[in-house]
Amino acid sequence: MMEMIKVAYLVSHPIQYQAPVLATLAKNPLIDLHVYFCSEMGSTSFYDPEFKQEISWDIPILEGYSYEFLPAVGSTAKASAWLPLNYGLIRRLKKNGTQVLWVHGYARAFNFVSIFLAKLFGIKVILRDDATELSRERSSLKQFFKSSVFFFLQKAIDRVITVGTLNTTYFKNLGFPEEKLTTVPYAVDTDYFEKAANSATKNREELRNSLGLSSDKPVILYVGKLIDIKAPHHLLESFISLSEKENTKLEANLLFVGDGPLRESMEARAEQAGLGNVKFLGFKNQTELPRYYDLCDLLVLPSMHETWGLVVNEAMCAGKAVIVSDNVGCGRDLVRANENGYTFPAGDIGALCTKLELAIEDRAKLSEMGEKSREMVASFSLETTSNLFAEMLQQLERKESQ
């Protein structure tokens, strides 16, 4: 039987989406995992300026795995590219006999330095970063700087974990050879979201009635921050266009779950258009979301830039059809046209309007697409993540012993 491999995970702060992944990896008999956080942000209540409110996650994000917060000079309340000024990681890695350092993101100064120091002390380094070519427009100077940085990073990094097709292409274009790339699909707790959504079904009509929604009309759902880059206002404008289209009687409801700086103007726009079937429900915490995934028939994520879009995974676990822009990273892996959803050119409100109309005109087909979603997302599970991660570690060990 193969011995456990000691893995240290370096990440800026506790992230609600990562907690189930870390807890699953910690249960794998081949992985001895210890997590190092640079900042305490997210572990307790914090103010999110984009949600415009105090947030306290209602799921355990520090349970099920071994962790510690790294010491730092000054405050550790927030994480940025330069702060906190952490120290002591390499000493801890050497003391614990760490064999592999897994780093989340290369852009933070502390991460960058840690990669090279770990390599200097004979510790293998794994990098995970979910960036894509669609993530952000960059100037030629920034592109040149990035290429120069990655020329050196390639020497220090033993393996890159990619989360999907676009992310893999991104690292290939930066010059990483195929043998250094391992795809471990971006996953949510599929079992939890499927079971929680199924459990919510018994109270679906109660929720529907509380929101004043007719049971004979499909529900279109948006989940996320109401900010420009996620383009929720594009969805609203497409919905309004569809409602005003000649010879079309709009038979649907539109729900926005989330908050942010665009909410006020979007509410005013919906009121101006006289649409009582558009509801703004505000921020909903993690355990509340399955109720809305169960209630909806279609999830739409119209972002101008989105490295992945885990709300798509979540809605698919609940068996829902999806529409995403072509700048949403998961679209290449999780959305198949006419099978479980549609994609449209980011920013093209007319194209989104067309896809909305196509989706809601046949509710039976919409339900079939939702079931296809459930089938497709099954392989994007925590179990798959754990198995692929362990297999990659074994490959690294075998390579070392050759």
DRENDO-1510 file (C-alpha; in Angstrom, 1 decimal, always signed):
<recs>
REC; n; res; u; v; w
REC; 1; MET; +0.0; +0.0; +0.0 .
REC; 2; MET; +1.4; +3.4; -1.0 .
REC; 3; GLU; +2.3; +5.8; +1.9 .
REC; 4; MET; +0.4; +9.0; +2.3 .
REC; 5; ILE; +1.9; +12.0; +0.6 .
REC; 6; LYS; +2.3; +15.1; +2.7 .
REC; 7; VAL; +0.7; +18.1; +1.0 .
REC; 8; ALA; +0.6; +21.7; +2.1 .
REC; 9; TYR; -2.0; +24.0; +0.5 .
REC; 10; LEU; -1.2; +27.7; +0.4 .
REC; 11; VAL; -4.2; +30.0; -0.1 .
REC; 12; SER; -5.0; +33.6; +0.6 .
REC; 13; HIS; -8.0; +33.0; +2.9 .
REC; 14; PRO; -10.8; +30.6; +3.7 .
REC; 15; ILE; -13.1; +30.4; +0.6 .
REC; 16; GLN; -16.6; +29.0; +1.0 .
REC; 17; TYR; -16.5; +27.1; -2.3 .
REC; 18; GLN; -13.2; +25.4; -1.4 .
REC; 19; ALA; -14.2; +24.1; +2.0 .
REC; 20; PRO; -16.0; +21.0; +0.8 .
REC; 21; VAL; -13.1; +20.2; -1.6 .
REC; 22; LEU; -10.5; +20.5; +1.2 .
REC; 23; ALA; -12.6; +18.3; +3.5 .
REC; 24; THR; -13.0; +15.7; +0.8 .
REC; 25; LEU; -9.2; +15.7; +0.0 .
REC; 26; ALA; -8.4; +15.3; +3.7 .
REC; 27; LYS; -10.4; +12.0; +3.8 .
REC; 28; ASN; -8.4; +10.5; +0.9 .
REC; 29; PRO; -6.2; +7.8; +2.3 .
REC; 30; LEU; -3.4; +8.8; +0.0 .
REC; 31; ILE; -3.3; +12.5; +1.0 .
REC; 32; ASP; -2.0; +14.0; +4.2 .
REC; 33; LEU; -3.3; +17.6; +3.8 .
REC; 34; HIS; -2.5; +20.7; +5.8 .
REC; 35; VAL; -3.8; +24.1; +4.8 .
REC; 36; TYR; -2.0; +27.4; +5.3 .
REC; 37; PHE; -4.2; +30.6; +5.2 .
REC; 38; CYS; -2.5; +33.9; +4.7 .
REC; 39; SER; -5.5; +35.9; +6.0 .
REC; 40; GLU; -8.5; +35.4; +8.3 .
REC; 41; MET; -10.9; +37.1; +5.8 .
REC; 42; GLY; -14.0; +34.9; +5.3 .
REC; 43; SER; -13.5; +32.8; +8.4 .
REC; 44; THR; -15.7; +35.3; +10.4 .
REC; 45; SER; -18.2; +37.9; +9.5 .
REC; 46; PHE; -16.9; +40.5; +7.0 .
REC; 47; TYR; -18.1; +43.3; +4.9 .
REC; 48; ASP; -18.4; +42.6; +1.1 .
REC; 49; PRO; -18.4; +46.0; -0.8 .
REC; 50; GLU; -19.9; +44.3; -3.9 .
REC; 51; PHE; -22.7; +42.7; -2.0 .
REC; 52; LYS; -22.9; +45.9; +0.0 .
REC; 53; GLN; -23.4; +44.1; +3.3 .
REC; 54; GLU; -21.9; +42.2; +6.1 .
REC; 55; ILE; -21.5; +38.5; +5.2 .
REC; 56; SER; -21.2; +35.5; +7.5 .
REC; 57; TRP; -21.2; +32.2; +5.7 .
REC; 58; ASP; -23.7; +29.7; +7.0 .
REC; 59; ILE; -21.7; +26.6; +6.2 .
REC; 60; PRO; -18.6; +25.4; +8.1 .
REC; 61; ILE; -15.6; +26.5; +6.1 .
REC; 62; LEU; -12.9; +25.5; +8.6 .
REC; 63; GLU; -14.1; +22.0; +9.4 .
REC; 64; GLY; -13.0; +18.6; +8.1 .
REC; 65; TYR; -9.3; +19.4; +7.4 .
REC; 66; SER; -6.1; +20.5; +9.2 .
REC; 67; TYR; -5.2; +24.1; +8.9 .
REC; 68; GLU; -3.5; +27.1; +10.4 .
REC; 69; PHE; -3.2; +30.8; +9.8 .
REC; 70; LEU; +0.3; +32.0; +8.9 .
REC; 71; PRO; +1.8; +34.7; +11.1 .
REC; 72; ALA; +2.2; +38.1; +9.5 .
REC; 73; VAL; +3.5; +41.6; +10.1 .
REC; 74; GLY; +0.4; +43.8; +10.6 .
REC; 75; SER; -3.2; +43.0; +10.0 .
REC; 76; THR; -4.4; +39.7; +8.5 .
REC; 77; ALA; -8.0; +40.9; +8.2 .
REC; 78; LYS; -7.9; +41.2; +4.4 .
REC; 79; ALA; -6.0; +39.6; +1.5 .
REC; 80; SER; -4.6; +41.4; -1.5 .
REC; 81; ALA; -1.8; +41.0; -4.0 .
REC; 82; TRP; +0.8; +42.3; -1.5 .
REC; 83; LEU; -0.9; +41.9; +1.9 .
REC; 84; PRO; -0.8; +40.4; +4.5 .
REC; 85; LEU; +3.0; +40.3; +5.0 .
REC; 86; ASN; +3.2; +36.7; +6.0 .
REC; 87; TYR; +6.2; +34.7; +7.1 .
REC; 88; GLY; +7.2; +31.3; +8.5 .
REC; 89; LEU; +5.8; +29.0; +5.7 .
REC; 90; ILE; +9.1; +27.3; +4.6 .
REC; 91; ARG; +10.1; +26.7; +8.2 .
REC; 92; ARG; +6.8; +24.9; +8.8 .
REC; 93; LEU; +7.1; +22.9; +5.6 .
REC; 94; LYS; +10.5; +21.6; +6.5 .
REC; 95; LYS; +9.5; +20.8; +10.1 .
REC; 96; ASN; +6.5; +18.9; +8.9 .
REC; 97; GLY; +8.4; +17.0; +6.2 .
REC; 98; THR; +6.1; +18.4; +3.5 .
REC; 99; GLN; +6.6; +16.7; +0.1 .
REC; 100; VAL; +4.4; +18.9; -2.1 .
REC; 101; LEU; +3.4; +22.5; -1.8 .
REC; 102; TRP; +0.1; +23.3; -3.6 .
REC; 103; VAL; -0.3; +27.0; -4.3 .
REC; 104; HIS; -3.6; +28.7; -5.2 .
REC; 105; GLY; -2.8; +31.5; -7.5 .
REC; 106; TYR; +0.5; +33.0; -8.7 .
REC; 107; ALA; -0.3; +36.7; -8.6 .
REC; 108; ARG; +0.2; +37.3; -4.8 .
REC; 109; ALA; +3.7; +38.3; -3.9 .
REC; 110; PHE; +3.9; +35.8; -1.0 .
REC; 111; ASN; +2.8; +32.9; -3.2 .
REC; 112; PHE; +5.3; +33.8; -5.9 .
REC; 113; VAL; +8.2; +33.9; -3.4 .
REC; 114; SER; +7.0; +30.7; -1.7 .
REC; 115; ILE; +7.0; +28.8; -5.0 .
REC; 116; PHE; +10.7; +29.5; -5.5 .
REC; 117; LEU; +11.7; +28.9; -1.9 .
REC; 118; ALA; +9.9; +25.6; -1.7 .
REC; 119; LYS; +11.7; +24.5; -4.9 .
REC; 120; LEU; +15.0; +25.6; -3.5 .
REC; 121; PHE; +14.5; +23.3; -0.5 .
REC; 122; GLY; +13.5; +20.3; -2.7 .
REC; 123; ILE; +9.7; +20.5; -2.2 .
REC; 124; LYS; +7.6; +19.8; -5.3 .
REC; 125; VAL; +5.3; +22.6; -6.3 .
REC; 126; ILE; +1.8; +22.4; -7.7 .
REC; 127; LEU; +0.0; +25.5; -9.0 .
REC; 128; ARG; -3.7; +26.0; -9.4 .
REC; 129; ASP; -5.1; +29.2; -10.9 .
REC; 130; ASP; -8.4; +29.3; -12.7 .
REC; 131; ALA; -7.5; +32.2; -15.1 .
REC; 132; THR; -8.4; +32.0; -18.8 .
REC; 133; GLU; -7.7; +34.2; -21.8 .
REC; 134; LEU; -11.2; +35.6; -21.3 .
REC; 135; SER; -10.6; +36.6; -17.7 .
REC; 136; ARG; -9.4; +40.1; -18.3 .
REC; 137; GLU; -8.2; +42.2; -21.2 .
REC; 138; ARG; -4.5; +42.9; -20.9 .
REC; 139; SER; -2.2; +45.4; -22.5 .
REC; 140; SER; +0.8; +44.3; -24.6 .
REC; 141; LEU; +3.1; +45.4; -21.8 .
REC; 142; LYS; +1.3; +43.3; -19.3 .
REC; 143; GLN; +1.3; +40.3; -21.7 .
REC; 144; PHE; +5.0; +40.6; -22.1 .
REC; 145; PHE; +5.6; +40.9; -18.4 .
REC; 146; LYS; +3.3; +37.8; -17.8 .
REC; 147; SER; +5.2; +35.8; -20.4 .
REC; 148; SER; +8.5; +36.7; -18.7 .
REC; 149; VAL; +7.3; +35.8; -15.3 .
REC; 150; PHE; +6.0; +32.4; -16.5 .
REC; 151; PHE; +9.3; +31.6; -18.2 .
REC; 152; PHE; +10.7; +31.4; -14.7 .
REC; 153; LEU; +7.6; +29.9; -13.1 .
REC; 154; GLN; +7.8; +27.0; -15.5 .
REC; 155; LYS; +11.1; +26.0; -14.1 .
REC; 156; ALA; +9.9; +26.0; -10.5 .
REC; 157; ILE; +6.4; +24.4; -11.0 .
REC; 158; ASP; +6.2; +20.6; -11.2 .
REC; 159; ARG; +2.5; +20.4; -12.1 .
REC; 160; VAL; -0.3; +22.7; -12.9 .
REC; 161; ILE; -3.9; +21.8; -12.0 .
REC; 162; THR; -6.3; +23.1; -14.6 .
REC; 163; VAL; -10.1; +23.3; -14.0 .
REC; 164; GLY; -11.4; +23.0; -17.5 .
REC; 165; THR; -10.9; +23.5; -21.2 .
REC; 166; LEU; -10.3; +27.3; -21.3 .
REC; 167; ASN; -8.0; +27.1; -18.2 .
REC; 168; THR; -5.9; +24.4; -19.9 .
REC; 169; THR; -5.6; +26.4; -23.1 .
REC; 170; TYR; -4.5; +29.4; -21.0 .
REC; 171; PHE; -1.5; +27.6; -19.5 .
REC; 172; LYS; -0.6; +25.9; -22.8 .
REC; 173; ASN; -0.5; +29.4; -24.4 .
REC; 174; LEU; +1.8; +30.5; -21.6 .
REC; 175; GLY; +4.2; +27.7; -22.6 .
REC; 176; PHE; +3.5; +25.0; -20.2 .
REC; 177; PRO; +4.1; +21.6; -21.8 .
REC; 178; GLU; +1.3; +19.1; -21.9 .
REC; 179; GLU; +2.9; +16.7; -19.4 .
REC; 180; LYS; +2.9; +19.4; -16.7 .
REC; 181; LEU; -0.9; +19.9; -17.0 .
REC; 182; THR; -3.5; +17.9; -15.1 .
REC; 183; THR; -7.2; +18.7; -15.4 .
REC; 184; VAL; -9.1; +18.3; -12.1 .
REC; 185; PRO; -12.6; +19.6; -12.9 .
REC; 186; TYR; -14.0; +22.5; -11.0 .
REC; 187; ALA; -16.5; +20.9; -8.6 .
REC; 188; VAL; -19.1; +21.7; -6.0 .
REC; 189; ASP; -20.6; +19.3; -3.6 .
REC; 190; THR; -22.9; +17.7; -6.1 .
REC; 191; ASP; -24.6; +15.4; -3.6 .
REC; 192; TYR; -25.4; +18.2; -1.3 .
REC; 193; PHE; -26.9; +20.5; -3.9 .
REC; 194; GLU; -28.9; +17.7; -5.5 .
REC; 195; LYS; -30.3; +16.4; -2.2 .
REC; 196; ALA; -30.9; +19.9; -0.8 .
REC; 197; ALA; -32.8; +20.9; -4.0 .
REC; 198; ASN; -34.8; +17.7; -3.9 .
REC; 199; SER; -35.7; +18.3; -0.3 .
REC; 200; ALA; -36.8; +21.9; -1.1 .
REC; 201; THR; -39.4; +20.5; -3.6 .
REC; 202; LYS; -42.0; +19.8; -0.9 .
REC; 203; ASN; -42.0; +23.5; +0.0 .
REC; 204; ARG; -41.7; +24.8; -3.6 .
REC; 205; GLU; -45.3; +26.0; -3.9 .
REC; 206; GLU; -45.1; +27.8; -0.5 .
REC; 207; LEU; -42.0; +29.7; -1.8 .
REC; 208; ARG; -43.6; +30.3; -5.1 .
REC; 209; ASN; -46.7; +31.8; -3.5 .
REC; 210; SER; -44.7; +33.9; -1.1 .
REC; 211; LEU; -43.0; +35.5; -4.1 .
REC; 212; GLY; -46.3; +36.0; -5.9 .
REC; 213; LEU; -45.3; +33.7; -8.8 .
REC; 214; SER; -47.8; +31.8; -11.0 .
REC; 215; SER; -47.2; +28.1; -11.1 .
REC; 216; ASP; -47.9; +27.9; -14.8 .
REC; 217; LYS; -45.0; +30.2; -15.8 .
REC; 218; PRO; -41.3; +29.1; -15.9 .
REC; 219; VAL; -38.9; +30.8; -13.6 .
REC; 220; ILE; -35.6; +32.3; -14.9 .
REC; 221; LEU; -33.0; +32.7; -12.2 .
REC; 222; TYR; -29.9; +34.8; -11.8 .
REC; 223; VAL; -27.6; +34.1; -8.9 .
REC; 224; GLY; -24.6; +36.4; -8.1 .
REC; 225; LYS; -23.4; +39.9; -7.4 .
REC; 226; LEU; -25.3; +42.7; -9.2 .
REC; 227; ILE; -22.1; +44.2; -10.6 .
REC; 228; ASP; -21.1; +45.3; -14.2 .
REC; 229; ILE; -18.7; +42.4; -14.9 .
REC; 230; LYS; -21.5; +39.8; -14.2 .
REC; 231; ALA; -23.9; +41.8; -16.5 .
REC; 232; PRO; -27.2; +41.1; -14.7 .
REC; 233; HIS; -28.6; +44.2; -16.3 .
REC; 234; HIS; -28.1; +42.6; -19.7 .
REC; 235; LEU; -30.4; +39.8; -18.6 .
REC; 236; LEU; -32.9; +42.3; -17.4 .
REC; 237; GLU; -32.8; +44.2; -20.7 .
REC; 238; SER; -33.2; +41.0; -22.7 .
REC; 239; PHE; -36.2; +40.0; -20.6 .
REC; 240; ILE; -37.7; +43.5; -21.2 .
REC; 241; SER; -37.1; +43.2; -24.9 .
REC; 242; LEU; -38.8; +39.8; -25.0 .
REC; 243; SER; -41.8; +41.2; -23.0 .
REC; 244; GLU; -42.1; +44.0; -25.5 .
REC; 245; LYS; -41.7; +41.9; -28.6 .
REC; 246; GLU; -44.6; +42.0; -31.0 .
REC; 247; ASN; -46.8; +38.8; -31.2 .
REC; 248; THR; -45.1; +37.4; -28.1 .
REC; 249; LYS; -46.8; +37.0; -24.8 .
REC; 250; LEU; -44.1; +36.6; -22.2 .
REC; 251; GLU; -44.9; +33.7; -20.0 .
REC; 252; ALA; -42.1; +33.7; -17.5 .
REC; 253; ASN; -40.8; +35.1; -14.2 .
REC; 254; LEU; -37.4; +36.5; -13.6 .
REC; 255; LEU; -35.7; +36.3; -10.2 .
REC; 256; PHE; -32.4; +38.0; -9.2 .
REC; 257; VAL; -30.8; +36.4; -6.1 .
REC; 258; GLY; -27.9; +38.6; -5.0 .
REC; 259; ASP; -27.1; +42.2; -4.3 .
REC; 260; GLY; -24.8; +44.9; -5.4 .
REC; 261; PRO; -24.4; +48.5; -6.8 .
REC; 262; LEU; -26.6; +47.8; -9.8 .
REC; 263; ARG; -29.6; +46.7; -7.8 .
REC; 264; GLU; -31.2; +50.2; -7.4 .
REC; 265; SER; -31.0; +51.1; -11.1 .
REC; 266; MET; -32.2; +47.6; -12.2 .
REC; 267; GLU; -35.2; +47.8; -9.9 .
REC; 268; ALA; -36.1; +51.2; -11.3 .
REC; 269; ARG; -35.7; +49.9; -14.8 .
REC; 270; ALA; -38.0; +47.0; -14.1 .
REC; 271; GLU; -40.6; +49.3; -12.6 .
REC; 272; GLN; -40.4; +51.7; -15.5 .
REC; 273; ALA; -41.0; +48.7; -17.9 .
REC; 274; GLY; -44.0; +47.8; -15.8 .
REC; 275; LEU; -42.8; +44.3; -15.1 .
REC; 276; GLY; -44.3; +42.8; -11.9 .
REC; 277; ASN; -42.9; +39.4; -12.8 .
REC; 278; VAL; -39.3; +40.6; -12.1 .
REC; 279; LYS; -38.3; +40.1; -8.5 .
REC; 280; PHE; -35.1; +41.2; -6.6 .
REC; 281; LEU; -34.6; +38.9; -3.7 .
REC; 282; GLY; -31.3; +40.2; -2.3 .
REC; 283; PHE; -28.4; +38.2; -0.9 .
REC; 284; LYS; -29.0; +34.6; +0.0 .
REC; 285; ASN; -26.5; +32.5; +1.9 .
REC; 286; GLN; -25.2; +29.1; +0.9 .
REC; 287; THR; -27.8; +26.9; +2.5 .
REC; 288; GLU; -30.6; +29.1; +1.2 .
REC; 289; LEU; -29.6; +28.7; -2.5 .
REC; 290; PRO; -31.0; +25.2; -3.2 .
REC; 291; ARG; -34.5; +26.5; -2.6 .
REC; 292; TYR; -34.2; +28.8; -5.6 .
REC; 293; TYR; -32.4; +26.3; -7.8 .
REC; 294; ASP; -35.4; +24.0; -7.1 .
REC; 295; LEU; -37.9; +26.7; -7.9 .
REC; 296; CYS; -36.3; +27.8; -11.2 .
REC; 297; ASP; -36.5; +26.2; -14.6 .
REC; 298; LEU; -33.5; +28.0; -16.1 .
REC; 299; LEU; -30.4; +29.6; -14.7 .
REC; 300; VAL; -28.8; +32.4; -16.7 .
REC; 301; LEU; -25.2; +33.7; -16.2 .
REC; 302; PRO; -24.6; +36.5; -18.7 .
REC; 303; SER; -21.1; +37.6; -17.4 .
REC; 304; MET; -18.8; +39.7; -19.5 .
REC; 305; HIS; -15.9; +37.8; -17.8 .
REC; 306; GLU; -16.1; +34.8; -15.5 .
REC; 307; THR; -13.3; +32.4; -15.0 .
REC; 308; TRP; -15.7; +29.5; -14.3 .
REC; 309; GLY; -19.1; +30.2; -12.7 .
REC; 310; LEU; -19.8; +27.6; -10.0 .
REC; 311; VAL; -23.5; +28.7; -9.7 .
REC; 312; VAL; -23.9; +26.9; -13.1 .
REC; 313; ASN; -22.6; +23.6; -11.4 .
REC; 314; GLU; -25.0; +24.2; -8.5 .
REC; 315; ALA; -28.1; +24.7; -10.7 .
REC; 316; MET; -27.2; +21.7; -12.8 .
REC; 317; CYS; -27.1; +19.6; -9.7 .
REC; 318; ALA; -30.7; +20.6; -9.2 .
REC; 319; GLY; -31.5; +19.5; -12.7 .
REC; 320; LYS; -31.9; +22.9; -14.4 .
REC; 321; ALA; -31.2; +24.1; -17.9 .
REC; 322; VAL; -28.6; +26.9; -18.2 .
REC; 323; ILE; -27.7; +29.8; -20.5 .
REC; 324; VAL; -24.3; +31.4; -20.2 .
REC; 325; SER; -22.3; +34.0; -22.2 .
REC; 326; ASP; -19.4; +32.7; -24.2 .
REC; 327; ASN; -17.1; +34.5; -21.7 .
REC; 328; VAL; -18.2; +32.2; -18.9 .
REC; 329; GLY; -15.4; +29.7; -18.4 .
REC; 330; CYS; -17.6; +26.7; -17.6 .
REC; 331; GLY; -19.5; +27.0; -20.8 .
REC; 332; ARG; -17.0; +25.0; -22.8 .
REC; 333; ASP; -17.3; +22.1; -20.5 .
REC; 334; LEU; -20.8; +22.2; -19.0 .
REC; 335; VAL; -23.1; +23.7; -21.6 .
REC; 336; ARG; -24.1; +21.8; -24.8 .
REC; 337; ALA; -26.3; +23.7; -27.2 .
REC; 338; ASN; -29.9; +22.3; -27.4 .
REC; 339; GLU; -29.0; +19.5; -25.0 .
REC; 340; ASN; -28.8; +21.2; -21.6 .
REC; 341; GLY; -28.7; +24.9; -22.5 .
REC; 342; TYR; -27.3; +27.6; -24.7 .
REC; 343; THR; -24.5; +30.1; -25.0 .
REC; 344; PHE; -24.6; +33.5; -26.5 .
REC; 345; PRO; -22.0; +36.2; -27.3 .
REC; 346; ALA; -21.2; +38.2; -24.2 .
REC; 347; GLY; -22.8; +41.6; -24.2 .
REC; 348; ASP; -25.2; +40.8; -27.0 .
REC; 349; ILE; -28.6; +41.5; -25.5 .
REC; 350; GLY; -30.5; +40.6; -28.6 .
REC; 351; ALA; -28.8; +37.2; -28.8 .
REC; 352; LEU; -29.6; +36.6; -25.2 .
REC; 353; CYS; -33.2; +37.6; -25.8 .
REC; 354; THR; -33.4; +35.0; -28.6 .
REC; 355; LYS; -31.9; +32.2; -26.4 .
REC; 356; LEU; -34.4; +33.1; -23.6 .
REC; 357; GLU; -37.3; +32.8; -26.0 .
REC; 358; LEU; -36.0; +29.6; -27.4 .
REC; 359; ALA; -35.6; +28.1; -23.9 .
REC; 360; ILE; -39.0; +29.1; -22.4 .
REC; 361; GLU; -41.2; +28.4; -25.4 .
REC; 362; ASP; -41.3; +24.7; -24.7 .
REC; 363; ARG; -41.4; +23.9; -21.0 .
REC; 364; ALA; -41.3; +20.1; -21.5 .
REC; 365; LYS; -38.0; +20.5; -23.5 .
REC; 366; LEU; -36.8; +22.8; -20.7 .
REC; 367; SER; -37.3; +20.1; -18.2 .
REC; 368; GLU; -35.5; +17.5; -20.4 .
REC; 369; MET; -32.6; +19.9; -20.7 .
REC; 370; GLY; -32.5; +20.1; -16.9 .
REC; 371; GLU; -32.3; +16.4; -16.6 .
REC; 372; LYS; -29.4; +16.4; -19.1 .
REC; 373; SER; -27.7; +19.0; -16.9 .
REC; 374; ARG; -28.0; +16.7; -13.9 .
REC; 375; GLU; -26.5; +13.9; -15.8 .
REC; 376; MET; -23.6; +16.0; -17.2 .
REC; 377; VAL; -22.5; +17.5; -13.9 .
REC; 378; ALA; -22.4; +14.2; -12.1 .
REC; 379; SER; -18.7; +13.7; -13.1 .
REC; 380; PHE; -17.8; +17.2; -11.8 .
REC; 381; SER; -18.0; +15.9; -8.2 .
REC; 382; LEU; -15.8; +16.1; -5.1 .
REC; 383; GLU; -15.1; +12.4; -5.4 .
REC; 384; THR; -13.7; +12.9; -8.9 .
REC; 385; THR; -11.6; +15.8; -7.7 .
REC; 386; SER; -10.2; +13.8; -4.9 .
REC; 387; ASN; -9.3; +10.8; -7.0 .
REC; 388; LEU; -7.7; +12.8; -9.8 .
REC; 389; PHE; -5.7; +14.8; -7.3 .
REC; 390; ALA; -4.4; +11.7; -5.6 .
REC; 391; GLU; -3.6; +10.1; -9.0 .
REC; 392; MET; -1.6; +13.2; -9.9 .
REC; 393; LEU; +0.4; +13.1; -6.7 .
REC; 394; GLN; +1.2; +9.4; -7.3 .
REC; 395; GLN; +2.5; +10.3; -10.8 .
REC; 396; LEU; +4.8; +12.9; -9.3 .
REC; 397; GLU; +6.1; +10.4; -6.8 .
REC; 398; ARG; +6.7; +7.8; -9.5 .
REC; 399; LYS; +8.5; +10.4; -11.6 .
REC; 400; GLU; +10.7; +11.3; -8.7 .
REC; 401; SER; +11.7; +7.7; -8.0 .
REC; 402; GLN; +12.6; +7.0; -11.7 .
</recs>
